[in-house]
Amino acid sequence: MYEQLVTIFSSIDVVGSISNKIDLLTGLVDGYLSGANNLRLVSIILMILALILFLFLIIIIYVKTIVAFLKKEPQDDALTEEEDDDDIFNEEDAERLQEIIRNQERDMELEKELQKELDMARAERNHALFELVAENERKEKQEEEKIKQAKVKAKEDKDKDKEDEKTKRKSRRQNYFSPQIDLDWKKGTRPDNSSETILDNSTLTYHQANKELNELLGLIIDMLGRGVDDLKIAQTVMFRNQNLNSEDDILQTIDAIKYFIDLSRNGYFTKLPNIRELPDNEEALYHLAKGDASLALTLMENLMDNDIEKAAKTNVEAKRDALYKNISEQACMFGTLAAANDVMLATGAFELAIELSPNNACAWSRVGDMYMRADSTNKAIWAYQNAVNFADEEINARELANANKHLSAHLYDQGNSLQAAKLYNSSKQFYDSLGINRRLDKQEIEIIEIIEAHHNDDLRLTIHNLLNTSSRENS
C-alpha cells in the first residue's frame, strides 16, 4: 500500500501535471485578462498560486518522507531481531563451548587419575616381580649352597674313602709281605702250629692306582721322545687314568703337547721380540712334564699377543682372518694345557679362541667341557650344540664324538632316551674305532710299568733330544 501511494504521489508526475494545468490556466487567464488594468490582479493571483503550489510540494515531500520512514521501520525491527537472535546464538555457542571445555578438562583430569592408578598398579606389579625374582635368587643361592656343601661333603667322603683304601692297601701289603707263617729255614722244617694263619685272597689281588692327567704329562712326553704312536700313548694314559678324564681330554692333551713341541722345534718362541725375558722352551717342557704348565703357558701367551698385534696391523682381510684362525688354534692348545690345573683360565682361553674364530668346533667342544666341570650345565649343552653345528664330520670327528657323548647324557636326563641312545652309540663307535678304551694285555702293562718307572731318570736329556732331533728332521 505504501508503495502505491508513493507511486501515485511521485513528485515528478505531480509537478508535470500541475505545470500543464498552470500553463493551461495561464493561457486562459491571459486570454481573459489581456487588459492592462488587470495585470496587478493577475500577478497577485499567480503569486498566490505559486505559494499554494510550493506548499503542496512541501506536503507531498513530507508525506513521502513519512511513507519512507514507515517502510524502513519494519526492516530495522527485523534487523534488530536478527541481531538479537545473533546475540542469543552467540551466547548459546559460548555456553556450549564452555561446557565442551569443562568436559575436556574433566576428561583430562580423569585421564590423569587413571594414569596415576596405572602407574601405581605398574609399580606394585614391578615391586612384586622384583620380590619374586629376589626370592627365586635367594632360593637358587640356597640350592647352590646346598649343592656346594653336598659336593664338599662328597669330596671329603671320597678323600676319606681314598685314605681308608690306602690304609687297607697298606695293611694288606704288610700282611702280604709279613705273613704270620714262621718258616724255620735253618732246619728246613715248618713248626707244627695248631692254629695256622690262612691268607686272605684280597691280599693277593692287584689294584690299579688311578693317576690324575697332570701326573701323566711326563709319561706322555717320555713316550713321545721314544717315538711311541699317539694311540698307544692314549691307551696308556687311559689305563693309568682309569676314566678320571674323558677320552677327548686325553687326546687333546697329547695333541697340545705335540703342538707345543712343534712350535719349540720350529723356533716360534725364539722369534719373539722379548725372548730374553721369557723362559727357555726346554725348561718350560721339563716343568710341563712335572705337571707345572706355567712356563709353557707364559711362552704361549706371549706368542699369541705377538700374533694378535700382527693381525691388527694387517690390512688384507683374508690374511688377517688366517692369522686369527691360527691364533684360535693356539688358544685351544693354551686352554688344554691350563685345564689340568686352572679351569677358569682354560675357559677364558677357549672363549678367546671362539671370539677369534667363531666356527672353531674344537674350541666349542673344549669350552663345553670346561662349563661342565664348572657345573654350568646349560652353558655346556649350548656349547656342545654349537660344536655339532660347526663341526665337519671328517675333520672334526673327535669333537663330534665328544659333543654327542655329553648331549646323549643330557637327552637321557630329559627323557629322550631314543635320541640319547643314538648319540651315545655314535660316540662309542668312534672311540671303539680308535681303540683308545681297549684293554691292555699283560705284556703291554709290563712295558708301561717299565717306562713309567724310569721315565724321570733322564727326563732332561729326553726333552733335549726330542726338541733337537725334531728340528734336524724338519730341516
Secondary structure by P-SEA (a helix, b strand, c coil): caaaaaaaacaaaaaaaaaaaaaaaaaaaaaaaccccaaaaaaaaaaaaaaaaaaaaaaaaaaaaaaaaaaaaaaaaaaaaaaaaaaaaaaaaaaaaaaaaaaaaaaaaaaaaaaaaaaaaaaaaaaaaaaaaaaaaaaaaaaaaaaaaaaaaaaaaaaaaaaaaaaaaaaaaaaaacccccccccccccccccbbbbbbccccbbbbbbbccccaaaaaaaaaaacccaaaaaaaaaaaacccccaaaaaaaaaaaaaaaaaaaaccccccccccccccaaaaaaaaaaccaaaaaaaaaaaaaaaaaaaaacccaaaaaaaaaaaaaaaaaaaaaaccccaaaaaaaaaaaaaacccaaaaaaaaaaaaaaacaaaaaaaaaaaaaaaccccccaaaaaaaaaaaaaaaaaacaaaaaaaaaaaaaaaaaaacccccccaaaaaaaaaaaaccccaaaaaaaaaaaaaaaaac
